[in-house]
Amino acid sequence: GMPGYIHIFVLDGATPDRRSAKCEPVYQVNYTTPGSTFVRAYDLEHLRRFLLTKVAIEGPELDRVLAQLTTTGRANIPEVEISEQEAAALGMEQVPTES
């Protein structure tokens, strides 16, 4: 596959009619390679699992990424390699890349 990078940002996941439930942030993951972008939204638990198992980042790096998301609402992970087949298997949606 072609190496790309991951950009994660916090979506405003608060829905007004769900006052009873606590508002969990929703994280959008954009995986961009030359020519393609794959997009998927995750809650925190699934984001952690995705980063640890599919992106294969180490614990300290994961902590750094999550801390960055908490403080700034966004984070980047360079030099990630996920095949198109794997991205599709993960339920990521391919969107046209703006050139």
matplotlib code that plots the C-alpha trace (Angstrom):
import matplotlib.pyplot as plt

x = [0.0, 0.9, 1.8, -0.4, -1.3, -4.2, -5.9, -8.3, -10.7, -13.5, -17.0, -19.6, -21.4, -23.8, -27.4, -30.0, -32.6, -30.4, -30.2, -30.4, -27.3, -23.9, -22.4, -19.6, -17.3, -17.3, -13.9, -13.7, -10.7, -9.4, -6.9, -5.3, -3.0, -1.9, -5.1, -7.6, -9.1, -10.9, -13.2, -14.8, -16.3, -15.4, -16.3, -13.4, -13.2, -13.2, -10.8, -8.3, -8.7, -8.3, -5.2, -3.6, -4.5, -4.7, -2.4, -0.2, 0.9, 2.5, 0.9, 2.9, 2.1, -1.6, -1.6, 0.0, -2.6, -5.5, -4.1, -3.8, -7.4, -8.6, -6.7, -6.9, -9.6, -7.3, -4.3, -2.2, -0.4, 2.2, 3.4, 0.5, 0.0, -3.4, -4.4, -7.6, -8.9, -8.3, -9.7, -12.9, -13.0, -12.8, -15.9, -14.1, -15.8, -13.7, -14.2, -12.6, -9.4, -9.2, -6.1]
y = [0.0, 3.6, 5.4, 8.2, 10.1, 10.2, 13.4, 13.1, 15.7, 16.0, 16.2, 18.1, 15.1, 16.7, 16.2, 18.4, 15.7, 13.3, 15.3, 12.2, 10.6, 12.1, 13.6, 11.4, 13.1, 11.6, 11.5, 11.7, 9.9, 10.9, 8.6, 10.3, 8.7, 10.1, 9.9, 8.8, 9.8, 7.3, 8.6, 7.0, 8.3, 6.5, 6.9, 7.0, 3.3, 2.3, 5.0, 3.7, 0.2, 1.3, 3.3, 0.4, -2.4, -1.0, 2.0, 0.1, 3.0, 2.4, 3.3, 6.6, 7.8, 6.9, 8.9, 11.9, 11.7, 11.5, 14.3, 16.4, 15.7, 16.6, 19.9, 21.1, 18.9, 17.6, 15.4, 14.0, 10.7, 10.7, 7.7, 5.3, 2.5, 0.9, -0.9, 0.1, -3.4, -3.0, 0.5, -0.8, -3.8, -1.3, 0.4, 3.5, 5.4, 6.5, 10.1, 12.0, 13.7, 17.4, 17.9]
z = [0.0, -0.2, 3.1, 4.1, 7.2, 9.7, 10.8, 13.7, 14.9, 17.4, 15.8, 17.7, 18.8, 21.2, 20.3, 22.1, 22.4, 24.3, 27.5, 29.6, 28.1, 28.7, 25.7, 24.4, 21.9, 18.4, 16.6, 12.9, 11.4, 7.9, 6.4, 3.5, 0.9, -2.4, -4.4, -1.7, 1.6, 3.8, 6.5, 9.6, 12.9, 16.1, 19.8, 22.1, 22.9, 19.2, 18.3, 20.9, 19.5, 15.9, 16.8, 18.8, 16.5, 13.0, 13.1, 15.5, 17.6, 21.0, 24.3, 24.9, 21.3, 21.9, 25.1, 23.3, 20.5, 22.9, 25.1, 21.9, 20.9, 24.4, 24.5, 20.8, 19.3, 16.6, 16.1, 13.2, 12.9, 10.0, 8.0, 8.4, 6.0, 5.6, 2.4, 0.6, 1.3, 5.0, 5.1, 3.4, 5.8, 8.7, 7.4, 6.3, 3.5, 0.5, -0.4, -3.3, -2.3, -3.1, -5.2]

ax = plt.figure().add_subplot(projection="3d")
ax.plot(x, y, z, "-o")
ax.set_aspect("equal")
plt.show()
